[in-house]
Amino acid sequence: MNIDDKPISIEPAETEVVLSDGDYVVKVSSVSIQDNVLKVGNSEVKVAISDIVQKLDLDAVPNSVVLSENDNGAVYSIDVDNKVKLLGLIPVVLNTDFVVDAKNGDVLEENKPWYSFLVK
């Protein structure tokens, strides 16, 4: 199976389906393939997670990636921990959550801790 010319493997697990795209693992409750198009619910998935991670220019590998369907269609929920320095001195981990449209790769939400403006 390919998404945007990227080979994706699909493996059923006990309670979910696991999609593998190179180094990235995506969990999804259920998927379907119709006319060689991957769908979550009624929404098409047109962008591979590896393309989204590259577009976001993440410094770290995501902790978790979940593919689901909401009012916007198919979305990736991505959880990332970045090692940063608070006030440029104190090493801390900054957790960021992204919600990204799986059809076009646009970031719909980005949630960071309140102190994120204090880190480099």
SVG drawing of the C-alpha trace seen along z (x, -y; Angstrom):
<svg xmlns="http://www.w3.org/2000/svg" viewBox="-18 -34 41 43">
<polyline fill="none" stroke="black" stroke-width="0.4" points="0.0,0.0 1.3,-3.5 0.4,-6.9 1.6,-9.7 4.1,-7.3 5.5,-6.2 5.3,-2.5 3.2,-1.9 2.8,1.5 -0.5,2.3 -0.6,4.8 -3.6,5.7 -3.0,5.8 -5.2,7.0 -7.2,3.8 -6.0,1.6 -4.3,1.4 -0.6,0.4 0.7,-1.5 4.4,-1.6 6.1,-4.3 9.9,-3.9 10.8,-4.8 7.3,-6.0 4.5,-3.9 0.9,-5.1 -1.9,-3.6 -5.5,-3.6 -8.6,-1.9 -9.7,-0.9 -8.9,-1.6 -10.3,-0.6 -8.7,-0.4 -11.0,-1.3 -9.6,-1.7 -6.0,-1.7 -6.9,-4.6 -6.4,-4.4 -9.4,-5.7 -10.2,-6.3 -14.0,-6.3 -15.1,-8.1 -12.0,-10.3 -9.0,-9.7 -5.5,-9.7 -3.3,-11.4 -0.2,-12.4 2.2,-9.9 3.4,-10.6 7.0,-10.7 6.1,-13.7 4.3,-15.4 7.3,-14.9 9.6,-16.4 7.2,-19.3 7.0,-20.1 10.9,-19.9 10.7,-18.0 14.0,-17.6 12.8,-14.4 11.0,-11.3 7.3,-11.4 6.4,-9.5 3.1,-8.5 1.1,-9.1 -2.6,-8.2 -4.7,-8.5 -8.4,-9.1 -11.3,-10.9 -12.9,-14.1 -15.0,-16.9 -12.1,-18.0 -11.7,-14.5 -8.8,-12.2 -6.2,-13.7 -2.9,-12.6 -2.5,-13.4 1.2,-13.6 2.9,-13.8 6.6,-15.0 9.0,-15.6 11.8,-18.1 14.9,-18.7 15.3,-22.4 16.8,-24.9 14.6,-27.0 15.9,-30.6 18.8,-29.3 20.3,-27.5 18.2,-24.8 17.7,-21.6 14.0,-20.6 11.7,-18.5 9.0,-20.4 6.0,-18.3 4.1,-19.5 0.9,-18.0 0.0,-18.5 -3.2,-17.8 -2.5,-17.6 -4.8,-17.1 -4.1,-13.8 -5.4,-15.0 -3.2,-18.0 -0.6,-18.0 -1.9,-21.3 -1.4,-21.8 -4.8,-22.3 -3.7,-22.6 -0.4,-23.0 -0.5,-22.7 2.6,-23.6 3.0,-24.3 2.5,-27.8 6.2,-28.3 7.2,-27.5 8.0,-31.1 10.9,-30.9 12.8,-28.1 15.3,-27.9"/>
</svg>
